[in-house]
Amino acid sequence: MKYVITGATGHLGRQIVEQLAQRVPATEMTLGVHTPAKAQAFAQRGMTVLPLDYRDAASVTASLQDADVAIYVPSKSHDSFSRVTEFENVIAAAEQASVKHLIVMGFIADQVNNPFDLSAFYGYVPRRLAASGLSYTILRNALYADPLVPYLPELIERHNVIYPLGDASLSFISLADSAAAFAQVAVTPQLWTQPIYTLTQERSYTMPALAQVLSQVSGAAIGYAPVTLDQFATMYDEGHEGHMLASMYAGGAQGLLATVTDDYRKIMGHPAQSLPDFLTAALAAQS
């Protein structure tokens, strides 16, 4: 078997590589990466590392050639047009390279009425795949829980969660659980009969409930005092991400980031790690 992972040196990609390496021999894994030097540790373990630039259709095709299973993790570009363009290169390459099954990362903010800057891309993905003729599985992630860990000291200092969500809820999944599900689907053809899975923990959280969890795990009193969307965009505009982040929470305020499913349990045979357990373990690992 040949398993290909693109974006293999990113946050999710690296964890997918590690999870897949627990299930298949390293020699069956090919990693398509933008900067091969960042993947030398993987190469030393017997994995094939190839240069891949999503903007260069030829390099994508070379990475995907004759893959039994290819896992596509999108780039971190901040606009839907760029991501749709790279995705078109991936689709064309997968067809030309005779990929037998394509696994694609999705996101729950893909609804037609979602104002999130990247919702157009995530909404495009299932429609484009349905028209492609490829065998595929989409794994839609909830919000990653991991950024809450480095964000916690700021929230403790503010004494409040400040997400502009109002009464709406957020659903989470950890990077580790998401990666495990990707790897499990990759090696389990029986799971390919369902074209779309949504990876979430088993409950969502209103902002007061999230504040309560954060208070519990940190031992500090944290409440909820939301800022406006404009304020949030200004506060977190590092790397020009402010508008994108604010637009995501604008969708969340409409209840569009609250999805909860049992799909993770279907894939893995057990529930995803709960948010309190994840945060407790992550904080313990730091101490």
LINZI-V437799 format. One record per backbone hydrogen bond with DSSP energy under -0.5 kcal/mol. NH is the residue of the N-H (numbers start at 1). CO is the residue of the C=O. Records with the same first field share a line. If there is no record, write none. Layout:
NH: CO, CO
//
This chain:
3: 28
4: 69
5: 30
6: 71
7: 32
8: 32
10: 7
14: 10
15: 11
16: 12
17: 13
18: 14
19: 15
20: 16
21: 17
22: 18, 19
23: 20
24: 20
28: 25
29: 26
30: 3
31: 48
32: 5, 30
33: 31, 50
38: 35
39: 36
40: 37
43: 39
44: 40
45: 41, 42
46: 43
47: 42
48: 29
50: 31
52: 33
56: 53
57: 55
59: 56
60: 56
61: 57
62: 58
63: 59
64: 60
65: 61
66: 97
67: 64
68: 2
69: 2
70: 101
71: 4
72: 70, 103
73: 71
74: 72
80: 117
83: 79
84: 80
85: 81
86: 82
87: 83
88: 84
89: 85
90: 86
91: 87
92: 88
93: 89
94: 90
95: 91
96: 92
97: 93
98: 95
99: 94
100: 67
101: 68
102: 135
103: 70
104: 137
105: 72
106: 139
108: 141
110: 108
114: 111
115: 113
119: 116
122: 118
123: 119
124: 120
125: 121
126: 122
127: 123
128: 124
129: 125
130: 126
131: 127
132: 128, 129
133: 129
136: 134
137: 102
138: 195
139: 104
140: 138, 197
141: 106, 139
142: 199
143: 171
145: 173
148: 145
149: 146
150: 146
151: 147
152: 148, 149
154: 151
155: 151
156: 152
157: 153
158: 154
159: 155
160: 155
161: 223
165: 163
168: 165
170: 205
171: 257
172: 203
173: 143
178: 174
179: 175
180: 176
181: 177
182: 178
183: 179
184: 180
185: 181
186: 182
187: 183
188: 185
191: 188
192: 189
193: 190
194: 191
195: 193
197: 138
199: 140, 197
200: 198
201: 172
205: 170
207: 168
210: 206
211: 207
212: 208
213: 209
214: 210
215: 211
216: 212
217: 213
218: 214
219: 215
222: 220
223: 159
225: 161
227: 162
232: 228
233: 229
234: 230
235: 231
236: 232
237: 234
240: 237
241: 238
245: 241
246: 242
247: 243
248: 244
249: 245
250: 246
251: 247
252: 248
253: 249
254: 250, 251
255: 252
256: 251
258: 255
266: 262
267: 263
268: 264
269: 265
278: 274
279: 275
280: 276
281: 277
282: 278
283: 279
284: 280
285: 281
286: 282
287: 283
//
